[in-house]
Amino acid sequence: ISGGKIIQDGNSAVIAFTADHKLIATTASASSLLQMGVQEAITFGPTFIHNGQSVYTPTTELNMLNPRTAVGMQEDGTLLLLVVDGRGPSSWGAKYEDVLKIFQDYQAVEAGNLDGGNSSVMMYNGSYVNYPVSMYGSRRLPDAILVRKGGRKNG
């Protein structure tokens, strides 16, 4: 979903934001997300926490130490952005259970996994705040979560 319009429908694990900037991490169809007031959504997974409850079911599929990118939200609307470096000398990465535990420690009521590996990049004011795994630098990414200073209305 982009700008409140369905780009692709289907039943998928999603990270979605409503018009009032609330995060929803769940598995749902795009049409049902629109009924919840979602304006922006991207698919990936797994979902870790939904409505304050852990919904992650441990699996061995793709669950090894790797760079991770995930997002969560606390009850008061505080956005939690997580990037874990991996495959390098300073960090081997994290398993899904590690990411879930971090969000639980920060009392997230919604949380889900995004694309990791070479996609695990976090920048602040145009500079990296992590060490991307690729020796060629970051790659072009089709999606990003952009956080802007409050007080401005963006169309």
Backbone bond lengths (Angstrom), bond angles and torsions (degrees), N, CA, C in turn:
res aa  C-N    CA-C-N  psi(-1)  N-CA   C-N-CA  omega(-1)  CA-C   N-CA-C  phi
1 I - - - 1.458 - - 1.521 107.26 -
2 S 1.304 116.25 133.51 1.458 121.34 176.29 1.520 108.73 -139.76
3 G 1.323 115.97 126.52 1.457 119.78 -178.96 1.517 112.79 61.49
4 G 1.348 116.85 29.78 1.458 120.86 179.16 1.518 113.97 77.66
5 K 1.344 117.43 11.38 1.461 121.52 -179.99 1.530 109.59 -119.27
6 I 1.324 115.31 140.28 1.465 120.68 -179.11 1.523 109.86 -73.58
7 I 1.308 116.13 125.73 1.458 122.84 174.45 1.524 108.95 -94.88
8 Q 1.330 115.92 -42.02 1.467 121.87 178.35 1.519 107.96 -148.20
9 D 1.331 116.41 130.85 1.463 119.78 178.88 1.521 109.63 -103.03
10 G 1.278 116.13 164.94 1.453 122.98 -178.35 1.513 107.92 145.47
11 N 1.292 117.25 165.36 1.461 121.84 -179.95 1.520 107.61 -91.88
12 S 1.330 117.77 107.57 1.459 122.53 -173.94 1.514 111.30 -138.96
13 A 1.347 115.38 158.44 1.467 120.53 168.64 1.522 106.48 -71.74
14 V 1.333 115.73 130.23 1.464 119.65 -175.55 1.521 111.75 -135.18
15 I 1.314 113.65 154.84 1.453 123.89 165.22 1.523 103.54 -112.00
16 A 1.324 117.08 120.19 1.460 120.44 -173.62 1.520 110.35 -133.81
17 F 1.324 115.50 150.40 1.459 121.82 176.37 1.516 108.99 -123.09
18 T 1.327 115.19 133.11 1.460 121.51 177.18 1.529 109.39 -82.32
19 A 1.325 115.23 172.18 1.465 120.37 179.22 1.530 111.72 -60.60
20 D 1.342 117.71 -28.83 1.471 120.30 178.52 1.539 112.03 -95.11
21 H 1.355 116.05 22.11 1.477 123.79 171.35 1.518 114.73 69.19
22 K 1.310 118.38 23.70 1.460 121.40 174.54 1.523 108.88 -87.52
23 L 1.315 115.95 140.12 1.458 122.65 178.58 1.519 110.06 -88.51
24 I 1.323 116.05 137.77 1.461 122.41 172.52 1.527 106.39 -125.77
25 A 1.329 116.78 123.04 1.462 122.54 175.60 1.523 106.78 -116.66
26 T 1.315 116.42 110.11 1.469 119.51 -174.74 1.519 109.94 -161.37
27 T 1.291 115.99 -179.11 1.464 122.71 169.65 1.518 106.47 -110.85
28 A 1.326 116.01 121.57 1.464 120.35 -176.50 1.518 109.92 -163.02
29 S 1.317 115.75 165.11 1.465 120.70 174.10 1.519 108.83 -83.10
30 A 1.303 116.46 156.21 1.467 120.71 178.79 1.523 110.98 -61.41
31 S 1.327 117.36 -38.78 1.468 119.57 -179.46 1.528 111.14 -64.15
32 S 1.339 118.02 -38.25 1.469 119.05 177.86 1.528 111.15 -71.70
33 L 1.327 117.28 -31.55 1.470 120.06 176.52 1.528 110.93 -65.40
34 L 1.316 117.30 -38.08 1.470 119.92 176.84 1.520 110.75 -60.73
35 Q 1.320 117.07 -37.16 1.466 121.07 178.13 1.527 111.43 -66.08
36 M 1.343 117.33 -22.47 1.469 122.12 176.90 1.525 112.11 -87.64
37 G 1.329 117.18 1.70 1.458 120.59 179.23 1.519 114.25 87.44
38 V 1.323 117.42 16.51 1.467 120.82 -179.05 1.524 110.53 -70.26
39 Q 1.323 115.77 135.38 1.460 123.01 176.93 1.521 112.56 -107.66
40 E 1.331 116.59 -32.10 1.466 122.16 -178.09 1.525 108.50 -136.73
41 A 1.330 117.70 136.08 1.464 121.16 177.76 1.517 110.09 -152.23
42 I 1.325 115.24 143.66 1.453 121.58 173.26 1.528 108.15 -130.18
43 T 1.322 115.88 151.02 1.452 119.90 -178.78 1.520 110.42 -98.66
44 F 1.267 115.78 144.19 1.454 126.21 169.12 1.508 106.59 179.96
45 G 1.280 119.48 -153.92 1.452 120.88 179.72 1.514 109.59 162.68
46 P 1.274 116.97 173.50 1.457 127.28 7.58 1.526 112.87 -83.12
47 T 1.326 114.29 165.71 1.453 121.53 170.96 1.527 106.95 -81.54
48 F 1.333 116.30 135.49 1.463 121.00 179.91 1.523 112.82 -99.20
49 I 1.334 116.32 -48.64 1.469 121.12 -175.49 1.524 108.50 -136.45
50 H 1.333 116.37 133.02 1.468 121.57 175.77 1.520 107.93 -137.61
51 N 1.329 115.80 131.86 1.474 121.95 -178.42 1.530 111.90 52.31
52 G 1.327 116.32 38.78 1.456 121.36 175.69 1.518 115.55 80.54
53 Q 1.339 118.02 -0.17 1.463 121.78 -177.72 1.525 110.81 -115.03
54 S 1.325 116.41 139.50 1.460 120.33 173.69 1.521 108.72 -65.90
55 V 1.327 116.61 126.71 1.456 121.42 178.64 1.528 111.09 -118.97
56 Y 1.316 116.14 4.64 1.460 120.41 -179.07 1.520 110.68 -75.70
57 T 1.312 116.29 130.34 1.451 123.16 174.69 1.526 107.51 -107.59
58 P 1.332 117.58 117.88 1.467 119.50 -178.36 1.531 112.11 -54.80
59 T 1.307 114.45 141.04 1.450 121.87 -180.00 1.516 108.73 -145.42
60 T 1.287 117.32 159.48 1.466 119.91 175.58 1.521 110.74 -94.08
61 E 1.322 117.46 -14.58 1.457 121.53 -178.39 1.529 111.30 -65.84
62 L 1.298 116.40 116.66 1.474 124.00 178.77 1.524 113.21 59.16
63 N 1.327 117.83 15.11 1.459 119.85 -176.95 1.525 110.58 -103.48
64 M 1.324 113.57 75.63 1.452 120.77 175.31 1.520 107.62 -130.38
65 L 1.296 117.70 174.27 1.458 119.81 177.67 1.523 109.53 -62.31
66 N 1.322 116.20 121.59 1.457 122.48 -178.76 1.517 109.74 -154.13
67 P 1.332 117.24 160.83 1.469 118.89 168.41 1.526 108.26 -60.23
68 R 1.318 116.73 141.11 1.466 120.76 -177.23 1.521 110.36 -132.32
69 T 1.319 114.90 148.08 1.455 122.83 171.70 1.517 106.41 -130.82
70 A 1.317 116.95 131.21 1.463 120.60 -178.44 1.525 109.03 -150.65
71 V 1.312 115.46 163.34 1.462 121.27 180.00 1.523 108.64 -138.58
72 G 1.317 115.34 146.38 1.454 121.09 177.67 1.520 110.16 -147.47
73 M 1.320 115.43 175.71 1.458 120.66 178.38 1.519 109.10 -146.36
74 Q 1.322 114.94 138.55 1.461 120.77 174.33 1.528 109.39 -85.91
75 E 1.323 116.11 167.21 1.468 122.41 -177.55 1.534 112.35 -54.69
76 D 1.339 117.21 -37.54 1.468 120.70 -177.81 1.522 113.60 -80.22
77 G 1.338 117.85 3.55 1.458 121.64 178.67 1.518 114.50 93.56
78 T 1.330 117.56 2.00 1.462 120.12 177.13 1.525 109.16 -65.95
79 L 1.326 115.76 124.75 1.454 122.29 -179.75 1.524 109.46 -82.93
80 L 1.320 116.86 133.15 1.461 122.98 179.02 1.519 108.42 -113.90
81 L 1.317 116.68 116.06 1.459 122.19 178.38 1.518 108.38 -109.74
82 L 1.322 117.10 131.19 1.454 121.64 -176.26 1.519 109.97 -129.62
83 V 1.322 115.75 127.58 1.456 122.29 170.01 1.511 106.77 -129.44
84 V 1.331 116.37 125.85 1.462 122.66 178.28 1.522 107.44 -112.79
85 D 1.323 116.78 121.39 1.461 120.30 174.93 1.518 109.38 -67.73
86 G 1.309 116.97 162.03 1.456 120.65 178.32 1.510 111.92 -167.32
87 R 1.327 114.54 172.16 1.463 122.79 179.81 1.523 112.29 60.41
88 G 1.318 116.97 29.11 1.459 119.96 -178.84 1.507 111.60 -142.14
89 P 1.336 116.43 177.21 1.466 120.11 -176.48 1.530 113.89 -69.07
90 S 1.338 118.03 -23.87 1.465 119.32 -177.92 1.525 113.12 -91.83
91 S 1.339 117.44 -18.85 1.466 121.17 -179.52 1.518 109.39 -159.24
92 W 1.314 115.58 134.98 1.460 119.99 176.26 1.513 111.44 -88.24
93 G 1.325 116.65 -14.23 1.453 120.35 179.72 1.516 111.71 113.86
94 A 1.315 115.25 -161.25 1.467 121.06 -177.64 1.515 109.62 -143.58
95 K 1.328 115.81 153.31 1.457 122.40 169.94 1.532 107.17 -91.99
96 Y 1.324 116.27 166.51 1.458 120.39 179.50 1.529 111.54 -58.36
97 E 1.337 117.40 -39.14 1.463 120.21 179.65 1.532 111.15 -61.98
98 D 1.326 116.63 -33.70 1.467 120.71 177.75 1.528 110.57 -65.04
99 V 1.330 115.35 -43.32 1.469 120.34 179.97 1.526 110.05 -65.60
100 L 1.331 117.45 -44.81 1.465 121.54 176.85 1.522 110.46 -55.84
101 K 1.322 117.61 -46.69 1.469 121.91 -179.27 1.527 111.57 -60.06
102 I 1.319 117.53 -40.95 1.474 120.92 178.41 1.526 109.73 -60.44
103 F 1.325 117.26 -46.73 1.469 119.90 -179.80 1.525 111.61 -66.53
104 Q 1.316 117.48 -36.50 1.460 119.61 175.68 1.530 110.48 -64.59
105 D 1.331 117.27 -40.94 1.466 121.36 178.26 1.524 111.86 -60.61
106 Y 1.330 116.95 -29.69 1.471 121.71 179.44 1.526 112.46 -98.76
107 Q 1.330 117.24 17.37 1.466 124.62 176.44 1.531 113.50 52.47
108 A 1.321 116.70 43.46 1.462 120.47 176.24 1.529 109.50 -68.99
109 V 1.326 116.29 141.33 1.465 121.39 174.94 1.525 110.76 -103.01
110 E 1.312 116.46 -14.39 1.463 123.55 173.64 1.520 106.56 -141.43
111 A 1.333 118.38 139.83 1.461 121.28 176.70 1.514 110.01 -164.99
112 G 1.318 115.67 142.37 1.455 120.19 177.94 1.508 111.85 -153.92
113 N 1.297 114.80 159.18 1.453 123.76 -179.15 1.524 110.21 -84.91
114 L 1.314 115.42 143.47 1.464 121.95 172.93 1.521 107.94 -113.97
115 D 1.321 117.23 -174.13 1.456 120.91 178.35 1.521 109.10 -62.95
116 G 1.307 117.82 136.39 1.462 122.64 -179.49 1.510 110.74 -112.82
117 G 1.328 116.70 -145.90 1.461 121.18 178.91 1.513 111.85 58.89
118 N 1.337 116.17 -131.37 1.468 120.86 -179.56 1.524 112.85 -64.00
119 S 1.336 118.06 -14.24 1.466 121.93 179.56 1.522 112.71 -85.50
120 S 1.326 117.64 -6.48 1.473 120.81 -177.08 1.528 110.36 -78.49
121 V 1.320 114.25 92.18 1.461 121.36 -177.35 1.522 108.60 -135.74
122 M 1.323 116.46 135.77 1.452 121.10 172.36 1.528 107.66 -132.08
123 M 1.323 114.13 131.85 1.467 120.04 179.53 1.519 109.42 -125.62
124 Y 1.322 115.29 151.10 1.461 122.30 175.05 1.519 107.33 -137.48
125 N 1.323 116.46 123.63 1.464 122.28 -177.86 1.525 112.44 49.96
126 G 1.339 116.29 42.26 1.460 121.52 175.11 1.518 116.45 82.09
127 S 1.338 117.76 3.84 1.463 120.87 179.96 1.526 110.58 -122.29
128 Y 1.329 115.76 146.12 1.462 120.52 176.48 1.521 110.36 -65.13
129 V 1.329 115.87 141.03 1.464 120.50 171.13 1.523 109.90 -113.30
130 N 1.320 116.08 3.52 1.459 121.05 174.16 1.526 108.45 -134.51
131 Y 1.310 116.11 -177.98 1.459 121.82 -179.68 1.524 108.87 -116.39
132 P 1.352 117.21 94.02 1.462 119.84 -179.41 1.528 111.19 -55.78
133 V 1.318 115.80 147.20 1.457 122.31 -172.77 1.530 112.72 -71.48
134 S 1.306 119.27 -27.77 1.464 121.33 -175.21 1.521 111.51 -73.02
135 M 1.318 116.02 133.03 1.466 119.64 177.59 1.524 111.31 -73.50
136 Y 1.331 117.49 -8.55 1.454 122.21 179.99 1.523 112.45 -99.13
137 G 1.315 117.35 9.46 1.459 121.28 -176.81 1.516 110.47 86.39
138 S 1.316 116.00 -178.86 1.460 119.16 -176.53 1.522 110.32 -70.18
139 R 1.313 114.72 153.84 1.456 120.17 177.56 1.518 108.98 -101.80
140 R 1.307 116.36 164.52 1.463 120.22 176.56 1.523 108.54 -66.94
141 L 1.319 115.75 133.76 1.460 121.02 -178.17 1.524 109.25 -117.19
142 P 1.335 117.29 136.93 1.458 119.80 -178.29 1.522 113.54 -76.08
143 D 1.325 117.40 -20.38 1.465 121.44 -177.21 1.521 109.40 -132.42
144 A 1.309 114.68 150.43 1.461 120.81 175.68 1.518 108.47 -152.78
145 I 1.310 115.25 153.50 1.462 120.13 170.41 1.509 105.03 -103.15
146 L 1.306 115.22 115.80 1.455 122.31 -177.15 1.519 108.88 -105.04
147 V 1.310 116.03 123.46 1.465 121.16 178.62 1.519 107.17 -108.84
148 R 1.320 115.15 123.70 1.467 120.58 179.84 1.515 109.66 -115.18
149 K 1.302 114.94 155.47 1.459 121.26 177.28 1.529 109.12 -59.44
150 G 1.347 116.44 136.55 1.464 121.59 -177.65 1.513 112.88 -66.71
151 G 1.307 114.74 169.21 1.457 120.73 175.83 1.506 114.24 97.16
152 R 1.338 117.97 -12.98 1.454 120.69 178.50 1.508 109.35 -107.12
153 K 1.295 115.36 138.07 1.472 120.57 175.58 1.519 107.04 -95.09
154 N 1.307 116.61 118.80 1.466 121.07 179.01 1.510 108.57 -108.19
155 G 1.325 116.83 135.30 1.442 122.50 -177.42 1.441 115.06 -73.08
